[in-house]
Amino acid sequence: MMTRCTVTVASMVKEVQFVERRQAEWEAWDRHLAPAGKTRRQTSALPHDLLPGSFRRLCRDLALARDRHYSAHLVESLHRRVLAAHQRVYGAGNLGFAALFGFVGRDFPQLVRREWRYVTTAALLFFVPIVLMLIWLNIQPEAVYLLLSPEQVEQYQSMYSPTARHLGRPRSASSEWAMWAFYIANNVRIDFQCFAGGVAFGVGAVFFMLYNGLMIGAVAGYLTQLGYVETFWGFVAGHSAFELIGAVLSGAAGLKLGMALIAPGERSRLAALKENAAIAVRLLYGAAGLTFLAAFIEAFWSPLRGLPFSLKIGVGIALWLLTLAYLLLAGRGTARAA
C-alpha cells in the first residue's frame, strides 16, 4: 500500500511539474484559438511561422499525458487544443479562393523555407547527378547507353532534331493538348515516385531523385554534344524552373515522410508519420501546382519555332529568377506581421 501511494504521489508531482513547464505555451494557444469576436490582441497570438513547431510540441504533450496516465481533465483539455489547433494550422474546412490565395501567396513559400533542410538535401540529390552527367556525356557521349536503350536514344534524337516536324513532341502525342496531357502524366509520375518513395524509410525518395537526375542529365548531355543546343535548350528553358523545382519539392516531401520513420523522436512511428505527412502533403500541393504550370508551358510555348533562341533562353532565366525569388521572399512581411 505504501509503495502504491508513493507511486501515485510521484505521478502527481510529475504532472504538476509538466503543467508548470508547458502552461505558458498552452495559454498562448488558447489566446491564438480564441474566436475572432472576442477581445484578442494580435500580439498575444502565436507567430504564424512558429505554428507548425508549436503544434508538434502540443501533439507531443498530449501523447506524453496519455502515456504517463495523467489526469483525465488534463488529457481532455490537451485533446481539445490539438483538435482546434490542427484546424487552425492546416486549414481543415477552410476552402475557397481566400484559402487558396493565402496558401499560394504566403503559406507555401513560408513552408518551403521552414523545411529548407529537406529542400536543400533534395536539390543536391537531384541537381548534382544532372550536372555530373552533363559533363560526362560531353566528354564520353557513348556513356549514354549505360542509362538509355538505343531505342530511347533514337527517340530523343528525333524529338529534338533541327529537322523534327514537331519539336519535343513524343510519337504518342498528336496535338498540343495531347502533349499537355502527356507531360502532366510524365511529370506527375516523377513527382509521385519521389514523394511516395519516402514511405520506404526515405530510400525510395533518394533513389528516384538520383535516378531521374541521372536520366535528365544523360539526355541533356547527349543532345548537347550532338549540337542540338538551340532545339533542346530552347525547348526546355521556359518550363525547366517549374518542372525541376517541382520535382525537388516532391523529393523534399518524400524525405520528410522518411525522416518520420527513421527518427520519430519521442513519438511512435505512426504518430510521427501522420504529423510529418500533414506537412509533406502541403509541399506536394505546391509541387503539383508548379508541375501543371510546367506542363502548360512545355506544351504551348516550348515547341514554338518562330521565336528567337535568345528570347526563349531569356524567358527561361527570368522564370528561374522569379520562381526562386517567390520561394525565398514571398510571405516574409506577413510572417512578421503575425
Secondary structure as GFF3:
##gff-version 3
##sequence-region A 1 338
A	DSSP	alpha_helix	2	32	.	.	.	ID=ss1
A	DSSP	three_ten_helix	42	44	.	.	.	ID=ss2
A	DSSP	three_ten_helix	48	50	.	.	.	ID=ss3
A	DSSP	alpha_helix	51	67	.	.	.	ID=ss4
A	DSSP	alpha_helix	72	90	.	.	.	ID=ss5
A	DSSP	alpha_helix	97	102	.	.	.	ID=ss6
A	DSSP	pi_helix	103	107	.	.	.	ID=ss7
A	DSSP	alpha_helix	108	114	.	.	.	ID=ss8
A	DSSP	alpha_helix	116	139	.	.	.	ID=ss9
A	DSSP	three_ten_helix	141	146	.	.	.	ID=ss10
A	DSSP	alpha_helix	150	160	.	.	.	ID=ss11
A	DSSP	alpha_helix	176	196	.	.	.	ID=ss12
A	DSSP	three_ten_helix	197	199	.	.	.	ID=ss13
A	DSSP	alpha_helix	203	226	.	.	.	ID=ss14
A	DSSP	pi_helix	229	233	.	.	.	ID=ss15
A	DSSP	alpha_helix	234	262	.	.	.	ID=ss16
A	DSSP	alpha_helix	269	300	.	.	.	ID=ss17
A	DSSP	alpha_helix	309	329	.	.	.	ID=ss18
A	DSSP	alpha_helix	332	337	.	.	.	ID=ss19
###
